[in-house]
Amino acid sequence: MSGSSSFNLFNELNEPLTGRKWEYELFPISWEEYENHVGYLESKQDLENRLIYGMCLEVINNKKGEE
């Protein structure tokens, strides 16, 4: 940052986040959850992709790059 207001901006950006910060832990879904969602046959056919790309929701929902 540069300019006359950079000092004021710097002070505002270093403000503590007490009471305004939330942390979430998102775990990959289980194989049972995946199988219940897509069905046994499709989950069995998709096993290799799931082993390579993982079970995170973003990966499962975005299958464009896999095939």
C-alpha positions, 0 to 999 in steps of 0.5 A: 500500500502506498499513499497518505491513507496507507497507515490508516488502512494498515491499522484497520487490517490488523484489527483482531477478529475476536468474536467474529471468526469461525472455523469449520472442519470439512471432512471428506464424505464416507464411502457409505454416504457416497454409495447411498447418494449415487447407488451401489452400481455407480459407486462401484464403477467410480471406485478408481476415480474416488481412489485417485481424486478423493472423496471431498465434496468439491471433487465429487461435485466437479467431475469435469476434469476426471474424464 
